[in-house]
Amino acid sequence: MFRAVFTRRILGAIAFAIVFGIACFLLGEWQLSRYEAKDARASAVEANYGAAAVPVAQVLPTPASELPEHKVWSKVTVTGRYAGEHSYLVRGRTLSSSVGIEVLVPLVVQTPSGPATLMVDRGWVRLSDSAATIPDYPGAPTGDITITGWLKPGEDDRGRDLPKGQLASVDLETVRAELGGAVYAAYLVLEHETTPSGSTPLRPTPLEAPSVDRGPHFAYALQWWLTALLGVAFVVYLYRSRPGAAAARETTAAEAPVKKVRIWDEEDG
């Protein structure tokens, strides 16, 4: 038996099964990590999106405070003044399968350590027929404003060279470098805003609610791990189909001792 295992054919199959199993295991781990990331985001949305608004300082004690993962999409309220002259347009944003821009406006907030800037995504605007033409959109109001919305972390820089005042993502590092001063490490997606008189200014189209879909990644992880068993099955198949294996099994079966039947067993039968 052992001689049959230590052949080039079987040893090669075993090596293949090991490499194949490791690859399937790693792919399963990759899919599991994607599921865990989506699950964390979805859990944060389910816990925070519909909750009552709290002062922004309860979630971000200082402008430099990082937004914890479990606090993403926390609803907060804050009062300040828009610096509309320093607005940004974030390109390539979709809403209901249409491409447009999102309007990102600095809100100057008074904090215990001095003024700080909280970037506010006031909403989405559909692009014009020409991508080079900036569409019209409602500007940010002047004077004091109280806003309510959801906190999100900044996005990675996509490395695109765009005109001044335009961004390819909500890249808070670029905003901080250009505006200077204290800039919050998260930005706010606007729900609604109110002036001291109680009026609600015009604004771009509100953004869609975040998805809580966790995707099929957990099922894919299970599929990859179960697929690893095919390597074992391949080795077993090659071993059982090796030259002379069938004849060896027949010989073994023929040489098996025949159980003797006792006389009293026959009589009982």
Secondary structure, 3 states (H helix, E strand, C coil): CHHHHCCHHHHHHHHHHHHHHHHHHHHHHHHHHHHHHHHHHHHHHHHHCCCCCEEHHHHCCCCCCCCCHHHCCCEEEEEEEECHHHCEEEEEEEECCEEEEEEEEEEEEEECCEEEEEEEEEEEEECCCCCCCCCCCCCCCCCEEEEEEEEEECCCCCCCCCCCCEECCCCHHHHHHHHCCCECCEEEEEEEEECCCCCCCCCCECCCCCCCCCCCHHHHHHHHHHHCHHHHHHHHHHHHCCCCHHHHHHHHHHHCCCCCCCHHHHHHC
